Amino acid sequence: MVSVAIVTTADAATRLDELLWVVLWQPLSLPRDIRHTFSLQGKEFELLAQENGQAVGGLVAVWTGGTEIELRHLAVVSHAQGRGIGRNLVTELYRIAKIKNCRRIHTIARNTSGEFFRRLGFQTAPGQVPEYPIFIEHGITFELMERFMEQDTPANCTTVARAAGD
């Protein structure tokens, strides 16, 4: 059984950081501390998915405004992909966003994750896509995506997600 929880301990934060590096950046030969290069202004929060005490997925998001969240990183270990863990992480993000009266969630999705986000209700968003030469060298391009929360929900929320590795 996979559980998803907000990261509240130093141990969980360390495990999430390791998972993100191993899944997203180590395969590209990026430095161990690369995650901090991608940080944004705002209140960051993190989710960790665990199965049998092992970290199998993680999500990092940042409140970028009063009613907006940017999903910065989303990763699931390869042996656990295709089992709904990424969907569960994003669903928990939606739950938190609604409680906080979020109206929009946005992300910068890798070309390998755009279809995943579309299945979760995201669509292409307007704007200029950032270019990262190190990612281009590895054939990775990006797409701006967003999801607006339904207007009839108690808390209108749009989430902006920044996909794995951005």
Secondary structure as UniProt FT lines:
FT   STRAND          2..6
FT   HELIX           10..20
FT   HELIX           21..25
FT   HELIX           26..28
FT   TURN            32..33
FT   HELIX           34..38
FT   STRAND          43..51
FT   TURN            52..53
FT   STRAND          54..65
FT   TURN            66..67
FT   STRAND          68..76
FT   HELIX           78..80
FT   TURN            81..82
FT   HELIX           85..99
FT   TURN            100..101
FT   STRAND          103..110
FT   TURN            111..113
FT   HELIX           114..119
FT   TURN            120..121
FT   STRAND          123..124
FT   HELIX           133..136
FT   TURN            137..139
FT   STRAND          142..148
FT   TURN            151..152
FT   STRAND          157..161
FT   TURN            164..165
//
